[in-house]
Amino acid sequence: MVSVVYTYAVLKWNNIVLLFFLGNSIYECFWNGCCVQYLPKKDPLPDAFLPVDVCSARIHDNVLVIFILIISGVFWLHRLFKFIYNICCYWEIRSFYINALKMSMADLPYFTWQEVQARIIEIQKEHQICIHKKELTELDIYHRILRFKNYMVAMVNKSLLLVRFRLPLLGDTVFYTRGLKYNFELIFFWGPGSLFENEWSLKPEYKRGGNRLELADRLSSRILWIGIANLLLCPVILIWQILYAFFSYTEVIKREPGSLGARCWSLYGRFYLRHFNELDHELMSRLSKGYKASSKYMNCFMSPLLTVVAKNVAFFAGSILAVLIALTIYDEDVLAVEHVLSSITLLGVCITICRSFIPDKHMVFCPEQLLKVILAHIHYMPDHWQGNAHRYETRDEFAQLFQYKAVFILEELLSPVITPFILIFCLRRKSLEIIDFFRNFTVDVVGVGDTCSFAQMDVRQHGHPAWMSAGKTEASIYQQAEDGKTELSLMHFAITNPHWQPPRESTHFISLLKEKVHREAAAGQQGIIAENPAFTSTHSLQSDSEPRSLIANLLMGPSSLASLHLGRECSINPVSIGVSEGASALHSISPVSTSLHLTDARTISSSSSAWEGQLTSMILSEYASTEMSIQALYMHEMHKQQSRGEVSRHTWHRQESDESSESVNEDIEATRNFPRSSTFPTTSHQEGPAQQSGGQRRYGGASGTTNLFRAQRTSRMPRGGWSEENQMGRHHDPVPEEGSEDELPPQIHKVQHASVNMKQQ
């Protein structure tokens, strides 16, 4: 007995097709009665796979399919071996935490990094896990973990890595991908024939300056061969990248079609915005806090024409999608019709893409304030962005740091094709400068090994006079870190690690900055706020909608933050947010004051529940982050005011000495060109000669000649310096964000458990 379950009708061209579901059988009958067809029942899953001999016979003559299958097999084996390797590394780290640091896995999530670091320092005193040094400092631990990354940050800061290009149609672009970064690390750090002989020591021949030309030729030849290898392996790597993108993003795009329209911090942006001696979790926490403000800023620049087009396309696509969804709700068997499900998916993707071009109707156009909020989190910004936040040029340059996810995926897919040409035709020309860089900016630290001298954060050796280091730095133009990298990194490390004892010059710099902030904050309480950098820098944050209440309320003093209580007996008194306490909080950057906060946190963590200890650590971490944000804003305001003063004094002097109109034009040109960021330069540059460094245990070709080079700085280029003649028009640098460390080579993976490697030395 056959019973009809249900029927439905759909229009197919000019005929009506009726499908009758009768038990397990399906009959298809055209309305005109010209065709009756029996469709068998569905095959079981095992029958869907063809036998091995049938498959091999079908693909025997298809070379492309065989090649793709081989690459797929290698890809899966590579992921399997990497998974096993990571499990072994994590098991070793687990053993170190349990046996050496006496931390259980259950309590580990409630410990802060500062507490883990303090345990390592105490263990060093008892068991001498580092045999070359009796005591370890916080900076020693950071140097061990971030040895190679500090070099990369310094090379990006000094514009030594050619990742900026001027293309005919695209203009100034940045191209820095995981594949290019992998090749840089292969050449410099861990590959065969690299500059380092092991993980902690630079090869001796690169520490001497006598054979620098020979070493440069050798490095140029090595870069050439690696570039040729990349070119020959381009088809394999390209298929590898396509498979990786397909396996990684297909499910994400299907689940969240709008993810392609979302933005992420580019790989170049991560290195440009990274402090010296900043761990990965510290960097990601800081950039994540600035993500919302950055997205709002980029959404301010919407084309009215594109908005109108997007609204209409979204309306038509939504109308069709609504009809299909209604039919599906009425009868779910509509989904069985050919291409209906695909049409629903494509229409949904189309609507999601169109919505990304439609601005929020409640959004207020305030780019200057948003850029100020972004600066509070990312800490670095070219000088010429300030006051020009509304310009599309600024937006385009910021887009190089904060790019679309779709652009990131496209760059990764193009990386196998473009990377060989960058290595062969661009990086080889920098061979001599790279050799000089590693010789001049490498210092030997006892118990740590060879590290980048910029990572010492010594304002005397690498400070910039325009960033509050005037009178305290002896660095030449060649030795100076750009964009205030040394000063801001020093402040960040001192706030993050309050027990660290900086060198004498750095201590003087911190104390002087503390005194300035305290004096100007006190002056602000008396009503002298007009030209006060501390209050000018935070004024925009007080009126912004970003949820950074600590920054905004630090000077305003809301009663709700007058005190913070944890439980019945635990309270944190360092965050008293009256106006007077706000002034104290502004200048409380010394290690002593912050160490008291962390000591209170450890006391609470040990005497109360784990949840209260974690909450205390979170509040103190937010306090330190807010403190650093204010210091960054303050230093940028001081830098801007100092630059204005230098320009005005320079203009006044020129006008007094020469009253001609020709002199006035030169003054205007000087004002336009001063100051500019070295990392985000404009089309006009002021070329400056470089100078050798002296420094502690510093490897240089001509020791003892620092003063001589300084005297001859205006006449000739010293050995080891580089000019900017090849850096024309540099306008200012991923990963999926979720897999930055997962793609590192095995040697670089070991920095994740540097504490384990201490046993080897």
C-alpha positions in Angstrom: 0.0 0.0 0.0 1.4 3.3 -1.0 0.5 6.5 0.6 1.3 9.9 -0.6 3.3 11.8 2.0 3.0 15.3 0.5 3.3 17.1 -2.8 4.5 20.5 -4.0 4.7 22.3 -7.3 7.5 24.5 -8.7 7.7 26.3 -12.0 10.4 24.9 -14.3 10.6 26.9 -17.5 7.2 26.5 -19.2 6.3 23.2 -17.5 4.9 22.4 -14.1 6.9 19.7 -12.3 5.1 17.6 -9.7 7.2 15.5 -7.3 5.3 12.7 -5.6 7.1 11.3 -2.5 5.8 7.7 -2.3 7.5 5.9 0.6 11.2 5.4 -0.3 10.6 6.1 -4.0 10.3 9.4 -6.0 8.4 9.8 -9.2 8.8 12.9 -11.4 6.0 13.7 -13.7 5.8 16.6 -16.1 2.4 18.3 -16.3 2.1 17.6 -20.0 2.5 13.9 -19.4 5.5 13.5 -21.6 7.9 12.0 -19.1 7.7 9.7 -16.1 11.0 8.9 -14.4 11.9 6.7 -11.4 14.6 8.1 -9.1 16.1 5.4 -6.8 16.6 5.9 -3.1 19.7 7.6 -1.7 22.9 5.6 -1.7 24.6 4.8 1.6 27.8 6.7 2.5 30.3 3.9 1.8 28.9 3.6 -1.7 29.8 7.2 -2.4 33.6 6.4 -2.3 35.0 4.8 -5.5 37.4 1.9 -5.2 41.1 2.7 -5.2 41.8 1.1 -8.6 38.9 3.1 -10.2 40.2 6.3 -8.7 43.8 5.7 -9.8 42.6 4.8 -13.3 40.6 8.1 -13.5 43.5 10.4 -12.3 46.3 8.4 -13.9 46.6 10.9 -16.8 45.7 14.1 -14.8 49.1 15.5 -13.6 47.5 18.5 -11.9 45.2 16.4 -9.8 48.1 14.2 -8.8 50.2 17.2 -7.9 47.5 18.8 -5.8 46.9 15.5 -4.0 50.6 15.2 -3.1 50.7 18.8 -1.8 47.6 18.1 0.3 49.1 15.0 1.8 52.3 16.9 2.7 50.2 19.7 4.1 48.3 17.3 6.4 51.5 15.5 7.5 53.1 18.9 8.3 50.2 19.9 10.4 50.2 16.5 12.2 54.0 16.8 13.0 53.6 20.4 14.1 50.8 19.3 16.4 52.9 16.6 18.0 55.8 18.9 18.3 53.7 21.6 20.1 52.2 19.0 22.4 55.8 17.9 23.4 56.8 21.6 23.9 53.8 22.3 26.0 54.3 19.2 28.1 57.9 20.3 28.8 56.6 23.8 29.8 54.0 22.2 32.1 56.7 20.1 33.8 58.8 23.3 34.3 55.9 25.1 35.9 55.0 22.2 38.2 58.5 21.1 39.2 60.6 24.2 39.1 58.2 27.1 39.7 55.9 25.0 42.0 52.8 26.2 40.2 49.9 23.8 39.7 47.9 23.8 36.5 44.7 24.5 38.4 46.1 27.7 39.9 48.1 28.8 36.8 45.3 30.8 35.2 45.1 33.0 38.3 48.8 34.0 38.2 49.9 37.1 36.3 53.0 37.2 34.2 54.7 39.4 36.8 54.2 36.7 39.4 55.6 34.0 37.1 58.5 36.2 36.4 59.2 36.8 40.1 59.1 33.0 40.6 61.8 32.6 37.9 64.0 35.2 39.5 63.7 33.5 42.9 64.4 30.1 41.4 67.6 31.5 39.8 68.9 32.6 43.2 68.3 29.1 44.7 69.1 26.7 41.8 71.2 28.7 39.3 69.2 27.7 36.2 71.4 30.2 34.4 75.0 29.3 35.2 76.5 32.4 33.7 74.9 34.8 36.0 74.1 34.8 39.7 70.9 36.8 39.5 68.4 37.4 36.7 66.5 40.6 36.1 63.2 41.2 34.4 65.1 42.6 31.4 67.2 39.5 31.1 64.1 37.3 30.9 62.6 39.5 28.2 65.8 39.5 26.2 65.9 35.7 26.2 62.3 35.4 25.0 62.3 38.3 22.5 65.9 38.3 21.2 65.1 37.9 17.5 61.8 40.0 17.7 63.7 42.9 19.1 66.0 42.8 16.2 63.0 42.8 13.8 61.3 45.7 15.6 64.5 47.7 15.4 65.0 47.0 11.7 61.4 48.0 10.9 61.9 51.2 13.1 65.1 52.1 11.2 63.4 51.3 7.8 66.1 48.7 7.0 63.7 46.1 5.7 62.2 47.1 2.3 58.5 46.5 2.7 57.3 49.8 1.4 56.9 50.3 -2.4 55.5 52.9 -4.7 53.5 51.2 -7.4 52.2 52.9 -10.6 48.5 52.6 -10.0 48.3 51.8 -6.3 50.7 54.5 -5.0 52.5 53.9 -1.7 51.8 50.4 -0.5 53.2 48.1 2.2 53.8 44.4 1.5 54.8 42.4 4.5 53.4 38.9 4.8 54.1 35.8 6.8 56.1 34.3 4.0 58.3 37.3 3.7 58.8 37.4 7.4 59.7 33.7 7.4 62.4 34.4 4.8 63.8 37.3 6.8 64.1 35.1 9.8 65.6 32.3 7.7 68.3 34.6 6.4 69.1 36.5 9.6 68.6 34.2 12.5 68.1 30.4 12.2 68.6 29.2 8.7 71.7 27.5 7.3 74.4 30.1 6.8 72.6 32.7 8.9 74.2 35.5 10.9 73.7 33.7 14.2 75.6 30.6 15.0 73.1 29.5 17.7 70.1 30.9 19.4 72.0 33.4 21.6 75.2 34.3 19.8 76.1 36.2 16.7 78.9 34.7 14.6 82.3 36.2 15.5 83.1 37.4 11.9 80.0 39.6 12.0 81.2 41.4 15.1 84.3 42.7 13.4 84.3 45.5 10.8 87.4 44.7 8.9 85.7 42.3 6.4 82.3 44.0 6.2 82.5 44.1 2.4 83.2 40.5 2.1 80.4 39.6 4.5 78.0 41.8 2.6 78.9 40.0 -0.7 78.4 36.7 1.0 75.0 37.8 2.5 73.9 39.2 -0.9 74.8 35.8 -2.6 72.8 33.9 0.1 69.8 36.2 -0.4 70.0 35.6 -4.1 70.0 31.8 -3.8 67.1 31.9 -1.3 65.2 34.1 -3.7 65.8 31.7 -6.5 64.7 28.8 -4.4 61.5 30.7 -3.6 61.0 31.3 -7.3 61.5 27.7 -8.2 59.2 26.5 -5.4 56.6 29.2 -6.2 54.0 26.7 -7.7 54.3 24.4 -4.7 54.1 27.3 -2.1 51.2 28.9 -4.0 49.1 25.7 -3.9 50.1 25.3 -0.3 48.8 28.8 0.5 45.6 28.2 -1.4 45.0 25.0 0.5 45.7 26.7 3.8 43.4 29.6 3.0 40.7 27.1 1.9 40.9 24.9 5.0 41.2 27.9 7.4 38.6 30.4 6.1 35.9 28.5 4.2 34.0 27.5 7.3 34.5 31.0 8.9 33.2 32.8 5.8 30.2 30.5 5.6 29.4 31.1 9.3 30.2 34.8 9.3 30.2 36.3 5.8 31.0 39.7 7.2 34.3 38.5 8.5 35.9 39.5 5.1 34.7 43.0 5.7 36.2 43.1 9.2 39.6 44.6 9.8 42.7 43.3 11.5 46.1 44.7 12.5 48.6 44.0 9.7 51.9 42.2 10.3 53.7 45.4 9.5 51.5 47.3 12.0 52.4 44.8 14.7 56.1 45.5 14.3 55.7 49.2 13.8 53.5 49.5 16.9 55.4 47.1 19.1 57.6 48.3 21.9 61.0 46.9 22.5 60.7 44.1 25.0 57.0 43.7 24.7 55.6 40.2 24.9 53.0 38.8 22.5 50.1 38.9 25.1 51.0 42.4 26.1 51.0 43.6 22.5 47.7 41.8 21.7 46.0 43.2 24.8 47.0 46.7 23.8 46.0 46.5 20.2 42.7 44.8 21.1 41.8 47.8 23.3 42.3 50.1 20.3 40.4 47.9 17.8 37.0 49.5 18.4 38.2 53.0 18.1 40.2 52.1 15.0 37.2 50.6 13.3 35.1 53.7 14.1 37.8 55.9 12.6 38.0 53.9 9.4 34.2 53.9 9.1 34.2 57.7 9.2 35.5 57.7 5.6 32.5 56.5 3.7 31.8 57.5 0.1 28.3 59.0 -0.3 27.9 57.5 -3.8 29.1 54.1 -2.6 26.6 54.3 0.3 23.7 55.0 -2.0 24.7 52.1 -4.3 25.2 49.7 -1.3 21.7 50.6 0.1 19.9 49.9 -3.2 21.8 46.6 -3.9 21.2 45.5 -0.3 17.5 46.3 -0.7 17.1 44.3 -4.0 19.1 41.4 -2.6 17.1 41.5 0.6 13.8 41.4 -1.3 14.7 38.3 -3.2 16.1 36.7 0.0 12.9 37.5 1.9 10.8 35.7 -0.7 13.0 32.6 -0.7 13.0 32.5 3.1 9.2 32.9 3.2 8.8 30.0 0.7 11.2 27.9 2.8 9.2 28.6 6.0 5.9 27.7 4.2 7.4 24.5 2.8 10.9 23.3 3.6 11.1 21.2 0.5 11.8 24.3 -1.5 15.4 23.8 -0.4 15.5 20.7 -2.6 15.1 22.8 -5.7 18.3 23.3 -7.7 20.4 26.3 -6.6 17.9 27.6 -4.1 20.3 27.0 -1.1 23.2 28.5 -3.1 21.1 31.5 -3.9 20.2 32.1 -0.3 23.8 31.9 0.7 25.1 34.3 -2.0 22.3 36.8 -1.3 23.2 36.7 2.4 26.9 37.3 1.6 25.9 40.2 -0.8 23.8 41.9 1.9 26.5 41.5 4.5 29.1 43.1 2.2 26.8 46.0 1.3 26.1 46.7 5.0 29.8 47.2 5.5 29.6 50.2 3.2 26.6 51.7 4.9 27.6 54.0 7.9 25.8 54.0 11.2 23.2 56.7 11.1 24.0 57.6 14.8 27.8 58.0 14.1 29.3 61.4 14.7 32.1 62.5 12.5 35.0 63.2 14.9 38.2 61.8 13.5 40.6 63.9 15.6 39.1 62.6 18.8 39.0 59.0 17.6 42.7 59.3 16.5 43.5 60.6 19.9 41.8 57.6 21.5 43.6 55.3 19.1 46.9 56.9 20.1 46.2 56.2 23.7 46.2 52.5 23.0 48.7 52.0 20.2 51.2 54.6 21.5 52.8 55.3 18.1 51.7 57.7 15.4 53.5 59.8 12.8 53.7 63.5 13.5 51.9 64.6 10.3 48.8 62.6 11.3 48.0 65.0 14.1 45.7 67.7 12.9 45.1 65.8 9.6 42.9 63.0 10.8 40.1 64.1 8.5 42.3 63.7 5.4 42.1 60.6 3.2 45.9 60.5 3.1 46.0 59.9 6.8 43.2 57.3 6.4 45.2 55.5 3.7 48.3 55.4 5.8 46.5 54.1 8.8 44.9 51.4 6.6 48.4 50.1 6.1 48.4 49.3 9.8 44.8 48.3 10.1 43.8 46.4 7.0 40.8 44.5 5.8 40.9 40.8 6.5 40.2 40.1 2.8 43.2 42.2 1.9 45.3 40.2 4.3 44.2 36.9 2.8 44.8 38.2 -0.7 48.3 39.4 0.2 49.1 36.0 1.7 47.9 34.3 -1.5 50.1 36.6 -3.6 53.1 36.2 -1.3 54.7 33.2 -3.0 54.8 35.1 -6.3 56.0 38.5 -4.9 58.4 37.4 -2.2 61.1 36.0 -4.6 61.4 39.3 -6.4 61.6 41.3 -3.2 64.5 39.2 -2.0 66.3 39.2 -5.3 65.9 42.8 -6.4 65.3 44.8 -3.2 66.8 43.1 -0.1 70.1 42.3 -1.8 70.9 46.0 -2.1 70.6 46.3 1.7 73.2 43.7 2.4 76.0 46.1 3.5 73.6 48.0 5.7 72.3 44.8 7.3 75.8 43.7 8.1 76.6 47.1 9.6 73.4 47.1 11.6 74.0 43.8 13.3 77.6 44.8 14.1 76.9 48.2 15.4 73.7 47.4 17.3 74.6 44.1 19.0 75.8 44.0 22.6 76.9 41.0 24.7 74.9 40.7 27.9 76.3 38.4 30.6 73.9 35.5 31.1 71.8 36.4 28.1 74.1 36.5 25.1 74.0 38.8 22.1 71.0 41.1 22.0 70.0 44.1 20.1 71.3 47.3 21.7 68.0 49.1 21.1 66.4 46.6 23.4 68.5 48.0 26.2 66.2 51.1 26.1 69.2 53.3 27.0 68.2 56.9 26.3 71.9 57.9 26.3 72.8 55.5 23.4 69.5 55.5 21.4 67.4 58.4 22.7 65.9 61.1 20.4 66.3 64.7 21.4 62.8 65.5 20.1 61.3 63.0 22.5 62.2 64.6 25.8 65.8 63.1 25.7 67.5 66.4 24.8 70.6 66.8 27.0 70.5 63.2 28.1 71.3 61.5 24.8 74.6 61.2 23.0 73.1 59.3 20.0 73.8 60.4 16.5 71.1 60.3 13.8 72.2 56.8 12.9 71.9 55.6 16.5 68.6 57.3 17.3 65.4 55.2 17.4 62.7 56.8 15.4 59.2 57.9 16.5 60.2 57.9 20.2 60.6 54.2 20.3 63.3 54.2 23.0 61.5 56.6 25.3 58.1 55.0 25.0 59.5 51.5 25.3 61.3 52.5 28.4 58.2 53.9 30.0 56.1 50.8 29.0 58.7 48.4 30.5 59.1 50.4 33.7 55.3 50.5 34.2 54.8 46.8 33.3 57.7 45.7 35.5 57.8 47.9 38.6 60.6 46.0 40.3 63.0 46.6 37.5 65.9 48.9 38.2 66.8 50.8 35.0 70.2 52.3 34.3 71.2 55.6 35.8 70.4 57.7 32.7 67.1 55.9 32.2 66.2 56.4 35.9 67.0 60.2 35.5 64.7 60.3 32.4 61.8 58.6 34.3 62.3 60.8 37.3 62.3 64.0 35.2 59.2 62.9 33.3 57.5 62.1 36.6 58.4 65.6 37.9 57.1 67.3 34.8 53.8 65.4 34.9 53.4 66.1 38.6 54.1 69.8 38.1 51.8 70.3 35.2 49.0 68.2 36.8 49.3 70.4 39.8 49.2 73.5 37.6 46.0 72.0 36.0 44.4 71.8 39.4 45.0 75.6 39.7 43.3 76.3 36.4 46.4 76.6 34.2 45.1 74.1 31.6 45.4 76.0 28.3 48.9 74.8 27.3 49.1 71.9 29.7 50.1 68.7 27.8 48.8 66.4 30.5 45.3 67.9 30.3 45.4 68.6 26.6 46.3 65.0 25.9 43.4 63.6 27.9 40.7 66.3 27.1 39.5 64.5 24.0 39.2 61.2 25.9 36.9 62.8 28.4 34.3 63.6 25.8 34.7 60.5 23.7 32.3 57.6 23.8 35.0 54.9 24.2 34.6 52.8 27.3 37.9 54.0 28.8 36.5 55.4 32.0 39.8 55.2 33.9 41.5 57.6 31.5 38.6 59.9 31.3 37.8 59.9 35.0 41.4 60.0 36.2 41.3 63.8 36.1 37.6 64.3 36.6 37.3 62.3 39.8 33.9 60.5 39.8 32.7 59.4 43.1 32.0 55.9 41.8 35.8 55.3 41.5 36.7 56.9 44.7 37.7 53.5 46.0 37.7 50.0 44.8 36.7 47.2 47.3 37.2 43.5 46.9 35.3 41.6 49.5 34.7 42.8 53.0 38.2 43.4 54.1 40.2 43.8 50.9 40.5 47.2 49.3 42.8 48.9 46.8 43.7 52.4 47.8 46.2 53.4 45.0 43.3 54.3 42.7 41.7 57.2 44.6 40.3 59.2 41.8 39.8 62.7 43.3 41.4 65.5 41.4 44.4 65.6 43.6 44.7 61.8 43.5 44.3 62.0 39.8 47.4 64.2 39.6 49.3 61.7 41.7 48.1 58.9 39.5 49.3 60.7 36.4 52.9 60.9 37.7 53.0 57.6 39.5 55.2 55.9 36.9 58.1 55.1 39.2 58.8 51.4 39.9 58.4 52.0 43.6 54.8 53.2 43.5 53.6 50.6 41.1 55.4 47.8 43.0 53.3 48.6 46.0 50.2 48.0 43.9 51.5 44.6 42.7 52.5 43.7 46.2 49.0 44.4 47.4 47.7 42.2 44.6 49.9 39.3 45.6 48.8 39.7 49.2 45.2 39.6 48.2 45.7 36.7 45.9 47.3 34.6 48.7 44.9 35.6 51.5 41.6 35.5 49.7 39.9 33.5 47.1 41.4 32.9 43.7 38.6 34.9 42.0 39.3 38.0 44.1 43.0 37.7 43.4 42.3 37.5 39.7 40.0 40.5 39.9 42.6 42.5 41.7 45.2 41.6 39.1 42.8 42.6 36.4 42.2 46.0 38.0 45.9 46.7 38.6 46.6 45.6 35.0 44.0 48.0 33.8 45.5 50.7 36.0 48.9 50.2 34.5 47.5 50.2 31.0 45.7 53.4 31.7 48.8 54.9 33.2 50.8 54.0 30.1 48.1 55.4 27.8 48.3 58.8 29.6 52.0 58.8 29.5 52.0 58.1 25.7 49.5 60.9 25.2 51.6 63.3 27.3 54.8 62.5 25.6 53.2 63.0 22.2 51.8 66.4 23.3 55.3 67.4 24.6 56.9 66.3 21.4 54.4 68.3 19.4 54.8 71.4 21.5 58.6 71.1 21.4 58.5 70.7 17.6 56.3 73.8 17.3 58.8 75.7 19.4 61.7 74.6 17.3 59.9 75.6 14.1 58.9 79.0 15.5 62.4 79.8 16.7 63.9 78.7 13.5 61.4 80.9 11.5 62.0 83.9 13.7 65.8 83.6 13.4 65.6 83.4 9.6 63.3 86.3 9.3 65.6 88.5 11.5 68.6 87.6 9.4 67.0 88.0 6.0 64.0 90.1 5.2 63.7 89.0 1.6 60.7 87.1 0.3 63.0 84.3 -0.7 63.8 83.8 2.9 60.1 83.7 3.9 59.5 81.0 1.3 62.4 78.9 2.7 60.8 79.3 6.2 57.5 78.1 4.9 59.2 75.1 3.3 61.1 74.4 6.5 57.9 74.5 8.6 56.2 72.2 6.2 59.1 69.6 6.4 59.5 69.7 10.1 59.0 67.3 11.7 58.1 64.1 9.9 58.1 60.5 10.9 61.0 58.4 9.5 58.7 55.4 9.3 55.9 57.4 7.6 57.9 60.0 5.6 56.5 62.3 3.0 57.8 62.7 -0.5 60.5 65.2 0.7 63.2 64.1 3.0 66.0 65.6 4.9 68.9 63.3 4.5 71.1 63.0 7.5 74.4 61.3 7.9 74.9 58.5 10.3 77.4 57.8 13.0 79.0 54.9 14.7 78.1 53.9 18.2 80.3 53.4 21.2 78.3 51.5 23.8 78.7 48.6 26.2 80.4 45.5 24.8 79.3 46.9 21.4 80.7 45.4 18.3 82.0 48.0 15.9 84.6 48.4 13.3 86.3 51.5 14.7 86.2 51.8 18.4 87.1 55.0 20.2 86.2 57.2 17.2 82.8 58.2 18.3 83.8 61.8 18.9 85.7 62.0 15.7 82.6 60.8 13.7 80.5 63.3 15.6 82.9 66.0 14.5 82.8 64.8 10.9 79.1 64.2 10.8 78.4 67.0 8.4 81.2 66.2 6.0 81.0 62.5 5.3 79.1 59.3 6.0 80.8 57.1 8.6 81.2 53.5 8.1 78.2 51.5 9.0 75.6 54.2 8.3 73.1 54.4 5.6 71.5 57.3 3.7 67.9 57.5 2.6 68.6 57.9 -1.1 66.9 54.6 -1.8 63.9 55.3 0.4 62.0 57.4 -1.9 58.5 58.5 -1.0 58.1 56.0 1.9 54.7 56.6 3.3 54.6 54.2 5.9 53.8 47.8 8.6 49.9 39.2 9.9 48.8 36.1 10.1 45.6 35.4 10.6 45.4 37.2 13.9 44.5 33.9 15.5 47.6 32.0 14.3 50.6 34.3 14.4 52.8 32.1 16.5 51.5 28.8 15.1 53.3 29.5 11.8 56.8 30.0 13.3 59.6 27.6 12.6 60.7 25.2 15.3 63.6 27.4 16.4 61.4 30.4 16.9 58.8 28.3 18.7 61.3 27.8 21.5 60.9 31.4 22.7 57.5 30.4 24.0 59.2 28.4 26.7 62.4 30.4 27.2 62.3 29.5 30.8 62.9 25.9 29.9 65.9 26.8 27.8 67.6 28.5 30.7 68.6 25.0 31.9 70.7 24.6 28.7 72.9 27.6 29.5 
